[in-house]
Amino acid sequence: MTEQLGDGYDVVVIGGGAAGLNGALMLARARRSVVVIDSGAPRNAPADGVHGLLAREGMPPAELLERGRAEVRGYGGQVVCGEVDAVTRDGDGFLVTLADGRATRARRVLVTSGLVDELPDVPGLRDRWGRDVVHCPYCHGWEIRDRAIGVLASGPMSVHQALLFRQLSEDVTYFTHTVPPTEEQAEQLAARGIRVVRGEVASLEVVGDRLAGVRLADGPLIPREALAVASRMVARAGFLAALGLRTAEHPSGMGEHVPADAAGRTEVPGVWVAGNVTDPAAQVGAAAAAGALAGAQINGDLVAEETRQAVAARREPFSPGSEARVGELVAGDRRHGW
């Protein structure tokens, strides 16, 4: 990703995952000037493959993204490496400033920056993340089927998580850690044959680059081949603070997200969101679909704005500024070959 950042675009897309690239693809195909600014740190980088995505089952995440970038570029869009530091108002549009000092302007902004997984402070957990420490039965469950699976209680969804993984293996152990189950939850776990181990987890034991077991604080080692943990998911959205757009607790209790309507429109006019930054549970397919929907909505919003301006110029062709605006519209038509 070596392309230079231009001075301004119809749309700046912040984040180059499935949501961002699919949004950019829709916009580029609509003949919009669009750039994707990507930090190059996808959430699913540790995973061996993307799962649950029709016709792309098992494809390495890096390959999927590279194909997406090529498709966006094929329609005239840009993909630029960089980390966005801030988005601020700039007249009727926005100024997008990068951490390295570069900046560009945008008429609209699509935020697809994803989220950060905050994991319990257990030694060894982060190192195994995305390998034999997983979170989603639909993303990783088939790959660890019939193994000895542990579930580390870390939040309100942990019991539900254990019940889902029980579908994939008869050997599931629930480690209460710091979140013991309620009486009703304990009954559910027992009914499904899920062993409950009480006590705080101290660390993970790894042998030969494989998870071997879970070490409790009071000493015992419980052999396990895989461990599921529900991370706290926090949207990457600090760069939106100057717009007054901040994260809020997700209704599920899974973490923090940027609220938006069903089409991705936020409370700040001109800013849309898609993917995990607003929907923490979205898998790759759902994130891509949300990006496509947001891209189409943004194009429609720009068309409506341009139509209002054209109508105003037609009604008052000699009003201040109308001649310049008509010239801009004509130049734009010529630039796009219309």
Contacts in CASP RR format, 6 or more apart in sequence:
PFRMAT RR
TARGET T0000
AUTHOR 0000-0000-0000
METHOD contacts of the structure
MODEL  1
MTEQLGDGYDVVVIGGGAAGLNGALMLARARRSVVVIDSGAPRNAPADGV
HGLLAREGMPPAELLERGRAEVRGYGGQVVCGEVDAVTRDGDGFLVTLAD
GRATRARRVLVTSGLVDELPDVPGLRDRWGRDVVHCPYCHGWEIRDRAIG
VLASGPMSVHQALLFRQLSEDVTYFTHTVPPTEEQAEQLAARGIRVVRGE
VASLEVVGDRLAGVRLADGPLIPREALAVASRMVARAGFLAALGLRTAEH
PSGMGEHVPADAAGRTEVPGVWVAGNVTDPAAQVGAAAAAGALAGAQING
DLVAEETRQAVAARREPFSPGSEARVGELVAGDRRHGW
1 38 0 8 1.000
1 40 0 8 1.000
1 69 0 8 1.000
1 79 0 8 1.000
1 80 0 8 1.000
1 81 0 8 1.000
2 81 0 8 1.000
3 78 0 8 1.000
3 79 0 8 1.000
3 80 0 8 1.000
4 80 0 8 1.000
5 35 0 8 1.000
5 37 0 8 1.000
5 78 0 8 1.000
5 80 0 8 1.000
5 98 0 8 1.000
5 102 0 8 1.000
5 104 0 8 1.000
6 35 0 8 1.000
6 78 0 8 1.000
6 104 0 8 1.000
7 104 0 8 1.000
7 105 0 8 1.000
8 33 0 8 1.000
8 104 0 8 1.000
8 105 0 8 1.000
8 106 0 8 1.000
9 32 0 8 1.000
9 33 0 8 1.000
9 34 0 8 1.000
9 35 0 8 1.000
9 104 0 8 1.000
9 105 0 8 1.000
9 106 0 8 1.000
9 107 0 8 1.000
10 27 0 8 1.000
10 32 0 8 1.000
10 33 0 8 1.000
10 34 0 8 1.000
10 106 0 8 1.000
10 107 0 8 1.000
10 108 0 8 1.000
10 302 0 8 1.000
11 24 0 8 1.000
11 27 0 8 1.000
11 32 0 8 1.000
11 33 0 8 1.000
11 34 0 8 1.000
11 35 0 8 1.000
11 106 0 8 1.000
11 107 0 8 1.000
11 108 0 8 1.000
11 109 0 8 1.000
11 110 0 8 1.000
11 295 0 8 1.000
11 298 0 8 1.000
11 302 0 8 1.000
12 34 0 8 1.000
12 35 0 8 1.000
12 37 0 8 1.000
12 94 0 8 1.000
12 96 0 8 1.000
12 104 0 8 1.000
12 106 0 8 1.000
12 108 0 8 1.000
12 109 0 8 1.000
12 110 0 8 1.000
13 20 0 8 1.000
13 23 0 8 1.000
13 24 0 8 1.000
13 27 0 8 1.000
13 34 0 8 1.000
13 35 0 8 1.000
13 36 0 8 1.000
13 37 0 8 1.000
13 109 0 8 1.000
13 110 0 8 1.000
13 112 0 8 1.000
14 37 0 8 1.000
14 84 0 8 1.000
14 87 0 8 1.000
14 96 0 8 1.000
14 109 0 8 1.000
14 110 0 8 1.000
14 111 0 8 1.000
14 112 0 8 1.000
14 113 0 8 1.000
14 239 0 8 1.000
15 36 0 8 1.000
15 37 0 8 1.000
15 38 0 8 1.000
15 39 0 8 1.000
15 111 0 8 1.000
15 112 0 8 1.000
15 113 0 8 1.000
15 114 0 8 1.000
16 24 0 8 1.000
16 36 0 8 1.000
16 37 0 8 1.000
16 38 0 8 1.000
16 40 0 8 1.000
16 42 0 8 1.000
16 65 0 8 1.000
16 69 0 8 1.000
16 79 0 8 1.000
16 112 0 8 1.000
17 38 0 8 1.000
17 42 0 8 1.000
17 65 0 8 1.000
17 112 0 8 1.000
17 114 0 8 1.000
17 287 0 8 1.000
18 64 0 8 1.000
18 65 0 8 1.000
18 275 0 8 1.000
18 284 0 8 1.000
18 285 0 8 1.000
18 287 0 8 1.000
18 288 0 8 1.000
18 291 0 8 1.000
19 112 0 8 1.000
19 114 0 8 1.000
19 274 0 8 1.000
19 275 0 8 1.000
19 276 0 8 1.000
19 277 0 8 1.000
19 282 0 8 1.000
19 287 0 8 1.000
19 288 0 8 1.000
19 290 0 8 1.000
19 291 0 8 1.000
19 294 0 8 1.000
20 36 0 8 1.000
20 110 0 8 1.000
20 112 0 8 1.000
20 274 0 8 1.000
20 275 0 8 1.000
20 291 0 8 1.000
21 36 0 8 1.000
21 65 0 8 1.000
21 68 0 8 1.000
21 69 0 8 1.000
21 71 0 8 1.000
21 72 0 8 1.000
21 79 0 8 1.000
21 288 0 8 1.000
22 287 0 8 1.000
22 288 0 8 1.000
22 289 0 8 1.000
22 291 0 8 1.000
22 292 0 8 1.000
23 110 0 8 1.000
23 112 0 8 1.000
23 274 0 8 1.000
23 291 0 8 1.000
23 292 0 8 1.000
23 294 0 8 1.000
23 295 0 8 1.000
24 34 0 8 1.000
24 35 0 8 1.000
24 36 0 8 1.000
24 72 0 8 1.000
24 77 0 8 1.000
24 79 0 8 1.000
24 110 0 8 1.000
25 68 0 8 1.000
25 71 0 8 1.000
25 72 0 8 1.000
25 75 0 8 1.000
25 292 0 8 1.000
26 291 0 8 1.000
26 292 0 8 1.000
26 295 0 8 1.000
26 296 0 8 1.000
26 299 0 8 1.000
27 34 0 8 1.000
27 110 0 8 1.000
27 295 0 8 1.000
27 298 0 8 1.000
27 299 0 8 1.000
28 34 0 8 1.000
28 72 0 8 1.000
28 74 0 8 1.000
28 75 0 8 1.000
28 76 0 8 1.000
28 77 0 8 1.000
29 75 0 8 1.000
30 296 0 8 1.000
30 299 0 8 1.000
31 336 0 8 1.000
32 299 0 8 1.000
32 302 0 8 1.000
33 77 0 8 1.000
34 72 0 8 1.000
34 77 0 8 1.000
34 78 0 8 1.000
35 77 0 8 1.000
35 78 0 8 1.000
35 79 0 8 1.000
35 80 0 8 1.000
35 104 0 8 1.000
36 69 0 8 1.000
36 72 0 8 1.000
36 77 0 8 1.000
36 78 0 8 1.000
36 79 0 8 1.000
36 80 0 8 1.000
37 80 0 8 1.000
37 81 0 8 1.000
37 82 0 8 1.000
37 83 0 8 1.000
37 84 0 8 1.000
37 96 0 8 1.000
37 98 0 8 1.000
38 79 0 8 1.000
38 80 0 8 1.000
38 81 0 8 1.000
38 82 0 8 1.000
39 81 0 8 1.000
39 82 0 8 1.000
39 83 0 8 1.000
39 84 0 8 1.000
40 81 0 8 1.000
40 82 0 8 1.000
42 61 0 8 1.000
42 65 0 8 1.000
43 114 0 8 1.000
43 115 0 8 1.000
43 116 0 8 1.000
43 117 0 8 1.000
43 276 0 8 1.000
44 50 0 8 1.000
44 61 0 8 1.000
44 284 0 8 1.000
45 61 0 8 1.000
45 62 0 8 1.000
46 129 0 8 1.000
46 130 0 8 1.000
46 131 0 8 1.000
47 61 0 8 1.000
47 130 0 8 1.000
47 139 0 8 1.000
47 140 0 8 1.000
48 58 0 8 1.000
48 60 0 8 1.000
48 143 0 8 1.000
49 58 0 8 1.000
49 59 0 8 1.000
49 60 0 8 1.000
49 61 0 8 1.000
50 56 0 8 1.000
50 57 0 8 1.000
50 58 0 8 1.000
50 59 0 8 1.000
50 60 0 8 1.000
50 61 0 8 1.000
50 64 0 8 1.000
50 284 0 8 1.000
51 57 0 8 1.000
51 58 0 8 1.000
51 138 0 8 1.000
51 139 0 8 1.000
51 140 0 8 1.000
51 142 0 8 1.000
51 143 0 8 1.000
52 138 0 8 1.000
52 139 0 8 1.000
52 283 0 8 1.000
52 284 0 8 1.000
52 285 0 8 1.000
53 59 0 8 1.000
53 64 0 8 1.000
53 283 0 8 1.000
53 284 0 8 1.000
53 285 0 8 1.000
56 64 0 8 1.000
64 284 0 8 1.000
69 79 0 8 1.000
72 78 0 8 1.000
72 79 0 8 1.000
73 79 0 8 1.000
82 98 0 8 1.000
82 99 0 8 1.000
82 100 0 8 1.000
82 102 0 8 1.000
83 98 0 8 1.000
83 99 0 8 1.000
83 100 0 8 1.000
84 96 0 8 1.000
84 97 0 8 1.000
84 98 0 8 1.000
84 99 0 8 1.000
84 113 0 8 1.000
84 239 0 8 1.000
85 97 0 8 1.000
85 98 0 8 1.000
85 99 0 8 1.000
85 101 0 8 1.000
85 239 0 8 1.000
86 96 0 8 1.000
86 97 0 8 1.000
86 239 0 8 1.000
86 241 0 8 1.000
86 242 0 8 1.000
87 94 0 8 1.000
87 95 0 8 1.000
87 96 0 8 1.000
87 97 0 8 1.000
87 109 0 8 1.000
87 239 0 8 1.000
87 240 0 8 1.000
87 242 0 8 1.000
87 243 0 8 1.000
87 271 0 8 1.000
88 94 0 8 1.000
88 95 0 8 1.000
88 97 0 8 1.000
88 242 0 8 1.000
88 243 0 8 1.000
89 95 0 8 1.000
89 242 0 8 1.000
89 243 0 8 1.000
90 105 0 8 1.000
92 107 0 8 1.000
93 105 0 8 1.000
93 106 0 8 1.000
93 107 0 8 1.000
93 108 0 8 1.000
93 270 0 8 1.000
94 105 0 8 1.000
94 106 0 8 1.000
94 107 0 8 1.000
94 108 0 8 1.000
94 109 0 8 1.000
94 270 0 8 1.000
94 271 0 8 1.000
95 103 0 8 1.000
95 104 0 8 1.000
95 105 0 8 1.000
96 103 0 8 1.000
96 104 0 8 1.000
96 105 0 8 1.000
96 106 0 8 1.000
96 109 0 8 1.000
97 103 0 8 1.000
107 302 0 8 1.000
108 270 0 8 1.000
108 271 0 8 1.000
108 272 0 8 1.000
108 298 0 8 1.000
108 301 0 8 1.000
108 302 0 8 1.000
109 270 0 8 1.000
109 271 0 8 1.000
109 272 0 8 1.000
110 272 0 8 1.000
110 273 0 8 1.000
110 274 0 8 1.000
110 291 0 8 1.000
110 294 0 8 1.000
110 295 0 8 1.000
110 298 0 8 1.000
111 237 0 8 1.000
111 240 0 8 1.000
111 258 0 8 1.000
111 271 0 8 1.000
111 272 0 8 1.000
111 273 0 8 1.000
111 274 0 8 1.000
111 277 0 8 1.000
112 273 0 8 1.000
112 274 0 8 1.000
112 275 0 8 1.000
112 277 0 8 1.000
112 287 0 8 1.000
112 291 0 8 1.000
113 235 0 8 1.000
113 236 0 8 1.000
113 237 0 8 1.000
113 239 0 8 1.000
113 277 0 8 1.000
114 235 0 8 1.000
114 236 0 8 1.000
114 275 0 8 1.000
114 276 0 8 1.000
114 277 0 8 1.000
115 233 0 8 1.000
115 234 0 8 1.000
115 235 0 8 1.000
115 236 0 8 1.000
115 257 0 8 1.000
115 276 0 8 1.000
115 277 0 8 1.000
115 280 0 8 1.000
116 233 0 8 1.000
116 234 0 8 1.000
116 236 0 8 1.000
117 129 0 8 1.000
117 135 0 8 1.000
117 231 0 8 1.000
117 232 0 8 1.000
117 233 0 8 1.000
118 231 0 8 1.000
118 232 0 8 1.000
118 233 0 8 1.000
118 234 0 8 1.000
119 125 0 8 1.000
119 126 0 8 1.000
119 129 0 8 1.000
119 154 0 8 1.000
119 229 0 8 1.000
119 231 0 8 1.000
120 152 0 8 1.000
120 154 0 8 1.000
120 177 0 8 1.000
120 178 0 8 1.000
120 201 0 8 1.000
120 229 0 8 1.000
122 152 0 8 1.000
122 177 0 8 1.000
122 201 0 8 1.000
122 202 0 8 1.000
122 203 0 8 1.000
122 204 0 8 1.000
123 202 0 8 1.000
123 203 0 8 1.000
123 204 0 8 1.000
124 203 0 8 1.000
124 204 0 8 1.000
124 206 0 8 1.000
125 133 0 8 1.000
125 152 0 8 1.000
125 204 0 8 1.000
125 227 0 8 1.000
125 229 0 8 1.000
127 206 0 8 1.000
128 204 0 8 1.000
128 206 0 8 1.000
128 211 0 8 1.000
128 227 0 8 1.000
130 140 0 8 1.000
132 144 0 8 1.000
132 210 0 8 1.000
132 211 0 8 1.000
132 225 0 8 1.000
132 226 0 8 1.000
132 227 0 8 1.000
133 204 0 8 1.000
133 211 0 8 1.000
133 226 0 8 1.000
133 227 0 8 1.000
133 228 0 8 1.000
133 229 0 8 1.000
134 140 0 8 1.000
134 141 0 8 1.000
134 144 0 8 1.000
134 226 0 8 1.000
134 227 0 8 1.000
134 228 0 8 1.000
134 229 0 8 1.000
135 161 0 8 1.000
135 228 0 8 1.000
135 229 0 8 1.000
135 230 0 8 1.000
135 231 0 8 1.000
136 283 0 8 1.000
137 161 0 8 1.000
137 164 0 8 1.000
137 165 0 8 1.000
137 167 0 8 1.000
137 168 0 8 1.000
137 228 0 8 1.000
138 283 0 8 1.000
139 283 0 8 1.000
141 165 0 8 1.000
141 168 0 8 1.000
142 168 0 8 1.000
144 168 0 8 1.000
144 169 0 8 1.000
144 225 0 8 1.000
144 226 0 8 1.000
145 168 0 8 1.000
145 169 0 8 1.000
146 168 0 8 1.000
146 169 0 8 1.000
146 170 0 8 1.000
146 171 0 8 1.000
147 169 0 8 1.000
147 171 0 8 1.000
147 225 0 8 1.000
147 226 0 8 1.000
148 169 0 8 1.000
148 171 0 8 1.000
148 173 0 8 1.000
148 223 0 8 1.000
148 224 0 8 1.000
148 225 0 8 1.000
148 226 0 8 1.000
149 165 0 8 1.000
149 168 0 8 1.000
149 169 0 8 1.000
149 171 0 8 1.000
149 172 0 8 1.000
149 173 0 8 1.000
149 224 0 8 1.000
149 225 0 8 1.000
149 226 0 8 1.000
149 227 0 8 1.000
149 228 0 8 1.000
150 165 0 8 1.000
150 172 0 8 1.000
150 173 0 8 1.000
150 174 0 8 1.000
150 175 0 8 1.000
150 214 0 8 1.000
150 224 0 8 1.000
150 226 0 8 1.000
150 227 0 8 1.000
150 228 0 8 1.000
151 158 0 8 1.000
151 161 0 8 1.000
151 162 0 8 1.000
151 165 0 8 1.000
151 172 0 8 1.000
151 173 0 8 1.000
151 174 0 8 1.000
151 175 0 8 1.000
151 194 0 8 1.000
151 227 0 8 1.000
151 228 0 8 1.000
151 229 0 8 1.000
152 158 0 8 1.000
152 175 0 8 1.000
152 177 0 8 1.000
152 201 0 8 1.000
152 214 0 8 1.000
152 227 0 8 1.000
152 228 0 8 1.000
152 229 0 8 1.000
153 159 0 8 1.000
153 174 0 8 1.000
153 175 0 8 1.000
153 176 0 8 1.000
153 177 0 8 1.000
153 178 0 8 1.000
153 179 0 8 1.000
153 180 0 8 1.000
153 181 0 8 1.000
154 177 0 8 1.000
154 178 0 8 1.000
154 179 0 8 1.000
154 229 0 8 1.000
154 230 0 8 1.000
154 231 0 8 1.000
154 232 0 8 1.000
155 179 0 8 1.000
155 230 0 8 1.000
155 232 0 8 1.000
156 253 0 8 1.000
157 230 0 8 1.000
157 252 0 8 1.000
157 253 0 8 1.000
157 254 0 8 1.000
158 174 0 8 1.000
158 179 0 8 1.000
158 230 0 8 1.000
159 174 0 8 1.000
159 181 0 8 1.000
159 185 0 8 1.000
159 188 0 8 1.000
159 189 0 8 1.000
161 228 0 8 1.000
161 230 0 8 1.000
162 172 0 8 1.000
162 174 0 8 1.000
162 189 0 8 1.000
162 194 0 8 1.000
162 228 0 8 1.000
163 188 0 8 1.000
163 189 0 8 1.000
163 192 0 8 1.000
163 194 0 8 1.000
165 172 0 8 1.000
165 228 0 8 1.000
166 172 0 8 1.000
166 192 0 8 1.000
166 193 0 8 1.000
166 194 0 8 1.000
172 192 0 8 1.000
172 193 0 8 1.000
172 194 0 8 1.000
172 195 0 8 1.000
173 194 0 8 1.000
173 195 0 8 1.000
173 196 0 8 1.000
173 197 0 8 1.000
173 222 0 8 1.000
173 224 0 8 1.000
174 181 0 8 1.000
174 189 0 8 1.000
174 194 0 8 1.000
174 195 0 8 1.000
174 196 0 8 1.000
174 197 0 8 1.000
175 197 0 8 1.000
175 199 0 8 1.000
175 201 0 8 1.000
175 214 0 8 1.000
175 216 0 8 1.000
175 222 0 8 1.000
176 196 0 8 1.000
176 197 0 8 1.000
176 198 0 8 1.000
176 199 0 8 1.000
177 199 0 8 1.000
177 200 0 8 1.000
177 201 0 8 1.000
178 200 0 8 1.000
180 198 0 8 1.000
181 189 0 8 1.000
181 196 0 8 1.000
186 196 0 8 1.000
189 196 0 8 1.000
190 196 0 8 1.000
197 216 0 8 1.000
197 222 0 8 1.000
199 216 0 8 1.000
199 217 0 8 1.000
199 218 0 8 1.000
200 216 0 8 1.000
200 217 0 8 1.000
201 214 0 8 1.000
201 215 0 8 1.000
201 216 0 8 1.000
201 217 0 8 1.000
202 215 0 8 1.000
202 216 0 8 1.000
202 217 0 8 1.000
202 219 0 8 1.000
203 215 0 8 1.000
204 211 0 8 1.000
204 213 0 8 1.000
204 214 0 8 1.000
204 215 0 8 1.000
204 227 0 8 1.000
205 211 0 8 1.000
205 212 0 8 1.000
205 213 0 8 1.000
205 214 0 8 1.000
205 215 0 8 1.000
205 221 0 8 1.000
206 212 0 8 1.000
210 225 0 8 1.000
211 224 0 8 1.000
211 225 0 8 1.000
211 226 0 8 1.000
211 227 0 8 1.000
212 223 0 8 1.000
212 224 0 8 1.000
213 221 0 8 1.000
213 222 0 8 1.000
213 223 0 8 1.000
213 224 0 8 1.000
213 225 0 8 1.000
214 221 0 8 1.000
214 222 0 8 1.000
214 224 0 8 1.000
214 227 0 8 1.000
215 221 0 8 1.000
215 222 0 8 1.000
216 222 0 8 1.000
230 254 0 8 1.000
232 254 0 8 1.000
232 255 0 8 1.000
233 250 0 8 1.000
233 254 0 8 1.000
233 255 0 8 1.000
233 256 0 8 1.000
233 257 0 8 1.000
233 276 0 8 1.000
233 280 0 8 1.000
234 247 0 8 1.000
234 255 0 8 1.000
234 256 0 8 1.000
235 247 0 8 1.000
235 256 0 8 1.000
235 257 0 8 1.000
235 258 0 8 1.000
235 276 0 8 1.000
235 277 0 8 1.000
235 278 0 8 1.000
235 280 0 8 1.000
236 277 0 8 1.000
237 245 0 8 1.000
237 246 0 8 1.000
237 247 0 8 1.000
237 258 0 8 1.000
237 277 0 8 1.000
238 246 0 8 1.000
238 247 0 8 1.000
240 246 0 8 1.000
240 258 0 8 1.000
240 268 0 8 1.000
240 271 0 8 1.000
243 268 0 8 1.000
243 271 0 8 1.000
244 268 0 8 1.000
245 258 0 8 1.000
245 266 0 8 1.000
245 267 0 8 1.000
245 268 0 8 1.000
245 271 0 8 1.000
246 258 0 8 1.000
247 256 0 8 1.000
247 257 0 8 1.000
247 258 0 8 1.000
248 256 0 8 1.000
248 257 0 8 1.000
248 258 0 8 1.000
248 259 0 8 1.000
249 255 0 8 1.000
249 256 0 8 1.000
250 256 0 8 1.000
250 257 0 8 1.000
250 280 0 8 1.000
252 280 0 8 1.000
252 281 0 8 1.000
254 280 0 8 1.000
254 281 0 8 1.000
255 280 0 8 1.000
257 277 0 8 1.000
257 278 0 8 1.000
257 279 0 8 1.000
257 280 0 8 1.000
258 266 0 8 1.000
258 273 0 8 1.000
258 277 0 8 1.000
258 278 0 8 1.000
259 266 0 8 1.000
259 267 0 8 1.000
259 278 0 8 1.000
260 266 0 8 1.000
260 272 0 8 1.000
260 273 0 8 1.000
260 278 0 8 1.000
263 272 0 8 1.000
263 293 0 8 1.000
263 294 0 8 1.000
263 297 0 8 1.000
264 272 0 8 1.000
264 273 0 8 1.000
264 274 0 8 1.000
264 278 0 8 1.000
264 290 0 8 1.000
264 293 0 8 1.000
264 294 0 8 1.000
264 297 0 8 1.000
265 272 0 8 1.000
265 297 0 8 1.000
266 272 0 8 1.000
266 273 0 8 1.000
270 298 0 8 1.000
270 301 0 8 1.000
272 294 0 8 1.000
272 295 0 8 1.000
272 297 0 8 1.000
272 298 0 8 1.000
273 294 0 8 1.000
274 287 0 8 1.000
274 290 0 8 1.000
274 291 0 8 1.000
274 293 0 8 1.000
274 294 0 8 1.000
274 295 0 8 1.000
275 282 0 8 1.000
275 286 0 8 1.000
275 287 0 8 1.000
275 290 0 8 1.000
275 291 0 8 1.000
276 282 0 8 1.000
276 287 0 8 1.000
278 290 0 8 1.000
279 286 0 8 1.000
279 287 0 8 1.000
279 290 0 8 1.000
282 290 0 8 1.000
306 329 0 8 1.000
309 325 0 8 1.000
309 329 0 8 1.000
310 326 0 8 1.000
310 329 0 8 1.000
312 319 0 8 1.000
312 322 0 8 1.000
313 319 0 8 1.000
313 322 0 8 1.000
313 325 0 8 1.000
313 326 0 8 1.000
313 329 0 8 1.000
316 322 0 8 1.000
317 323 0 8 1.000
317 326 0 8 1.000
332 338 0 8 1.000
END
